[in-house]
Amino acid sequence: MMNLLAITRLTGNILLIAAVLLLTIMMFWGTAIAPFHVIVIGALALLGGVAQFMVSVMRPRDIKPAWDEQSVASHRGSYQFGYWSALIGFWALFLYSRVSNTEVDSSFLWVGVILMGAPSLWMIIATFLGRAG
């Protein structure tokens, strides 16, 4: 069973991915991405980090089991996945903006969304596979 810190981490990651999915759905409905959208997703990521810090301070015994070797490896893997996702996303969105009428600034904002969402997606999958938590 997951402890409070692992549950807080998972909840923060799920909320972040839900915001990314909502923004993606809004895009298909015709909403253009704006800096405000990226700021909201960044604020959710920041709130998730603050919540984890608060749980760590209030329940220090939950820190060690929530950061075992598998969780640390998954955490490291999430940043590697985020890096490569952002790199591939950058080039894909750059090329897409060159062959379509998409503005480069909206592509740049989407790279930010990818960079924030990819590590959370990795950690959610790792948690449900039993590798983190």
Rosetta silent file (secondary structure, phi, psi, omega in degrees, C-alpha in Angstrom):
SEQUENCE: MMNLLAITRLTGNILLIAAVLLLTIMMFWGTAIAPFHVIVIGALALLGGVAQFMVSVMRPRDIKPAWDEQSVASHRGSYQFGYWSALIGFWALFLYSRVSNTEVDSSFLWVGVILMGAPSLWMIIATFLGRAG
SCORE:     score description
SCORE:     0.000 S_00000001
   1 L     0.000  141.068 -177.931    0.000    0.000    0.000 S_00000001
   2 L   -78.008  145.965  176.324    1.260    3.482   -0.853 S_00000001
   3 L   -86.158  178.000 -174.266    2.056    5.943    1.878 S_00000001
   4 H   -62.372  -37.758  179.932    0.796    9.528    2.030 S_00000001
   5 H   -66.794  -42.848  178.565    3.787   11.023    0.210 S_00000001
   6 H   -65.152  -38.383  177.719    3.489    8.566   -2.682 S_00000001
   7 H   -66.289  -40.553  177.987   -0.262    9.221   -2.891 S_00000001
   8 H   -63.714  -43.274  178.440    0.356   12.977   -2.896 S_00000001
   9 H   -61.838  -45.346  179.639    2.948   12.596   -5.667 S_00000001
  10 H   -63.746  -42.895  179.555    0.571   10.448   -7.731 S_00000001
  11 H   -62.376  -43.926  177.451   -2.326   12.864   -7.210 S_00000001
  12 H   -61.169  -41.894  178.932   -0.204   15.823   -8.311 S_00000001
  13 H   -65.970  -40.565  179.139    0.921   13.952  -11.419 S_00000001
  14 H   -65.628  -42.485  178.170   -2.641   12.934  -12.299 S_00000001
  15 H   -62.412  -39.803  179.622   -3.897   16.525  -11.901 S_00000001
  16 H   -64.759  -45.331  179.413   -1.094   17.783  -14.118 S_00000001
  17 H   -67.584  -35.314  176.362   -1.823   15.251  -16.855 S_00000001
  18 H   -61.490  -40.573  177.719   -5.561   16.001  -16.581 S_00000001
  19 H   -65.535  -40.653  178.082   -4.778   19.682  -17.242 S_00000001
  20 H   -64.359  -42.817  178.756   -2.592   18.751  -20.228 S_00000001
  21 H   -65.276  -40.502  177.515   -5.348   16.520  -21.618 S_00000001
  22 H   -61.427  -43.374  177.741   -7.948   19.256  -21.097 S_00000001
  23 H   -63.437  -39.361  178.401   -5.752   21.727  -22.965 S_00000001
  24 H   -64.132  -43.401  177.624   -5.272   19.207  -25.773 S_00000001
  25 H   -63.360  -42.967  178.179   -9.036   18.680  -26.035 S_00000001
  26 H   -60.119  -36.586  178.699   -9.583   22.441  -26.012 S_00000001
  27 H   -61.865  -42.030  179.907   -7.102   22.731  -28.877 S_00000001
  28 H   -69.447  -21.799  175.449   -9.155   20.311  -30.962 S_00000001
  29 L   -84.673   -1.466  175.898  -12.241   22.439  -30.212 S_00000001
  30 L   105.368    2.766  177.694  -10.473   25.440  -31.700 S_00000001
  31 L   -78.364  127.899  177.215   -8.976   27.118  -28.632 S_00000001
  32 L   -81.478  140.730  178.685   -5.545   28.539  -29.346 S_00000001
  33 L   -70.001  140.513 -179.628   -2.904   27.893  -26.726 S_00000001
  34 L  -130.531  160.205  177.554   -1.903   30.984  -24.769 S_00000001
  35 H   -54.282  -32.720  178.822    0.804   31.689  -22.195 S_00000001
  36 H   -57.257  -40.619  179.996   -1.930   31.651  -19.539 S_00000001
  37 H   -61.564  -43.267  179.487   -2.563   27.951  -20.210 S_00000001
  38 H   -67.657  -37.397  177.643    1.093   27.105  -19.680 S_00000001
  39 H   -63.242  -40.962  178.855    1.164   29.225  -16.513 S_00000001
  40 H   -63.301  -44.414  178.947   -1.839   27.308  -15.128 S_00000001
  41 H   -65.100  -41.264  175.870   -0.160   23.965  -15.835 S_00000001
  42 H   -61.971  -38.451  177.734    3.066   25.260  -14.281 S_00000001
  43 H   -65.071  -38.985  175.888    1.112   26.418  -11.225 S_00000001
  44 H   -62.874  -41.558  177.753   -0.388   22.937  -10.873 S_00000001
  45 H   -63.177  -42.539  178.542    3.098   21.439  -11.047 S_00000001
  46 H   -64.133  -43.206  177.455    4.309   23.897   -8.421 S_00000001
  47 H   -61.915  -38.332  176.618    1.343   23.143   -6.154 S_00000001
  48 H   -62.492  -41.329  177.077    2.078   19.425   -6.470 S_00000001
  49 H   -65.585  -41.324  178.120    5.672   20.050   -5.395 S_00000001
  50 H   -64.682  -41.839  178.899    4.558   22.211   -2.463 S_00000001
  51 H   -61.994  -41.402  177.754    2.056   19.545   -1.398 S_00000001
  52 H   -64.628  -39.864  178.136    4.802   16.898   -1.465 S_00000001
  53 H   -63.221  -43.885 -179.491    7.078   19.150    0.577 S_00000001
  54 H   -63.026  -42.409  178.099    4.320   19.753    3.147 S_00000001
  55 H   -64.288  -39.319  178.956    3.619   16.032    3.477 S_00000001
  56 H   -62.578  -38.271  179.707    7.368   15.399    3.861 S_00000001
  57 H   -73.148  -42.343 -177.073    7.565   17.946    6.685 S_00000001
  58 H   -77.041  -30.256 -178.069    4.400   16.758    8.419 S_00000001
  59 L  -130.908   71.673 -175.103    5.081   13.020    7.947 S_00000001
  60 H   -62.261  -23.222  178.631    8.866   12.547    7.775 S_00000001
  61 H   -68.888  -18.062 -179.702    8.554    8.759    8.145 S_00000001
  62 H   -81.483  -10.054 -174.989    6.873    8.635    4.727 S_00000001
  63 H   -68.627  -51.198 -174.192    9.934    9.985    2.924 S_00000001
  64 H   -61.102  -50.199  179.864   12.130    6.882    2.882 S_00000001
  65 H   -66.603  -26.455 -179.660    9.538    4.365    1.607 S_00000001
  66 H   -78.182  -13.223 -179.686    8.276    6.859   -0.995 S_00000001
  67 L  -126.065   48.930  175.634   11.818    7.235   -2.370 S_00000001
  68 L   -72.289 -179.314 -175.175   13.079    3.659   -2.513 S_00000001
  69 H   -60.040  -40.743 -179.614   15.477    2.547   -5.266 S_00000001
  70 H   -67.235  -40.381  178.871   12.727    1.806   -7.776 S_00000001
  71 H   -64.789  -41.519  178.416   11.045    5.156   -7.168 S_00000001
  72 H   -64.090  -42.183  178.054   14.342    7.007   -7.566 S_00000001
  73 H   -64.773  -39.898  177.650   15.060    5.114  -10.794 S_00000001
  74 H   -66.048  -39.441  178.495   11.547    5.903  -12.061 S_00000001
  75 H   -62.401  -45.134  177.359   11.994    9.545  -11.108 S_00000001
  76 H   -62.505  -42.591  178.143   15.283    9.692  -13.029 S_00000001
  77 H   -63.225  -33.852  179.641   13.616    7.942  -15.958 S_00000001
  78 H   -65.682  -37.078  178.306   10.782   10.475  -15.933 S_00000001
  79 H   -71.849  -34.995  176.115   13.238   13.328  -16.442 S_00000001
  80 H   -66.376  -42.389  177.407   14.983   11.469  -19.242 S_00000001
  81 H   -62.827  -41.795  177.798   11.613   10.800  -20.867 S_00000001
  82 H   -62.321  -41.750  178.957   10.702   14.477  -20.433 S_00000001
  83 H   -60.832  -51.718 -177.319   13.965   15.578  -22.019 S_00000001
  84 H   -68.571  -35.410  176.901   13.584   13.372  -25.066 S_00000001
  85 H   -63.387  -43.369  179.505    9.880   14.158  -25.398 S_00000001
  86 H   -66.861  -40.018 -179.762   10.615   17.885  -25.356 S_00000001
  87 H   -64.734  -48.497  178.772   13.478   17.504  -27.831 S_00000001
  88 H   -66.080  -41.838  177.704   11.429   15.429  -30.263 S_00000001
  89 H   -60.639  -41.115  178.750    8.394   17.647  -29.667 S_00000001
  90 H   -57.654  -52.059 -177.451   10.446   20.759  -30.386 S_00000001
  91 H   -67.144  -39.684  179.049   11.629   19.483  -33.757 S_00000001
  92 H   -64.449  -44.591  179.673    8.237   18.021  -34.684 S_00000001
  93 H   -70.249  -34.890  176.524    6.426   21.249  -33.776 S_00000001
  94 H   -62.701  -48.390  179.489    9.079   23.375  -35.481 S_00000001
  95 H   -64.163  -39.415  177.947    8.737   21.388  -38.697 S_00000001
  96 H   -62.361  -40.832  179.788    4.936   21.454  -38.394 S_00000001
  97 H   -67.090  -25.806  179.210    4.983   25.240  -37.993 S_00000001
  98 H   -78.078  -31.976 -177.012    7.085   25.520  -41.160 S_00000001
  99 H   -97.284   -6.779  179.196    4.709   23.438  -43.324 S_00000001
 100 L  -123.969 -174.955  178.014    1.468   24.790  -41.859 S_00000001
 101 L   -92.599   16.642 -179.689    0.131   28.172  -40.855 S_00000001
 102 L   -71.899  135.878  178.214    0.875   27.519  -37.188 S_00000001
 103 L   -74.101  146.012  179.921    2.677   30.313  -35.406 S_00000001
 104 H   -64.499  -34.937 -178.096    6.070   29.479  -33.920 S_00000001
 105 H   -66.131  -34.143  176.378    5.089   30.979  -30.553 S_00000001
 106 H   -70.915  -34.676  175.033    2.204   28.520  -30.122 S_00000001
 107 H   -63.616  -40.677  177.844    4.572   25.670  -30.987 S_00000001
 108 H   -61.111  -41.193  177.935    6.972   27.000  -28.364 S_00000001
 109 H   -64.319  -37.768  178.190    4.175   26.982  -25.765 S_00000001
 110 H   -65.589  -32.503  175.634    3.341   23.373  -26.645 S_00000001
 111 H   -62.179  -39.159  175.990    6.961   22.403  -26.000 S_00000001
 112 H   -62.008  -41.253  178.115    6.485   23.795  -22.480 S_00000001
 113 H   -63.801  -43.320  178.089    3.359   21.694  -22.034 S_00000001
 114 H   -61.814  -45.139 -177.674    5.235   18.597  -23.220 S_00000001
 115 H   -63.175  -34.714  177.969    8.153   19.356  -20.924 S_00000001
 116 H   -81.367  -34.194 -174.070    5.858   19.641  -17.897 S_00000001
 117 H   -84.336  -33.658 -174.132    3.567   16.755  -18.777 S_00000001
 118 H   -60.213  -47.354  178.682    5.947   14.038  -19.959 S_00000001
 119 H   -61.857  -36.956  178.891    7.664   13.364  -16.593 S_00000001
 120 H   -66.509  -40.358  177.409    4.287   13.197  -14.850 S_00000001
 121 H   -60.920  -43.608  178.433    2.968   10.756  -17.428 S_00000001
 122 H   -59.527  -45.085 -177.244    6.044    8.560  -16.896 S_00000001
 123 H   -68.805  -34.276  176.448    5.583    8.602  -13.108 S_00000001
 124 H   -63.898  -47.425  178.722    1.880    7.732  -13.359 S_00000001
 125 H   -62.072  -43.488  178.516    2.672    4.745  -15.540 S_00000001
 126 H   -61.619  -37.936  179.015    5.547    3.725  -13.251 S_00000001
 127 H   -65.039  -46.366 -178.671    3.253    3.937  -10.224 S_00000001
 128 H   -71.136  -21.739  174.253    0.573    1.754  -11.787 S_00000001
 129 L   -85.624   -2.813  178.554    3.248   -0.737  -12.889 S_00000001
 130 L    83.871   15.648 -178.618    4.473   -0.928   -9.290 S_00000001
 131 L   -96.605  -12.140  178.625    7.823    0.746   -9.934 S_00000001
 132 L  -142.376  138.680  178.476    7.124    3.940   -7.990 S_00000001
 133 L   124.574    0.000    0.000    5.083    4.465   -4.879 S_00000001
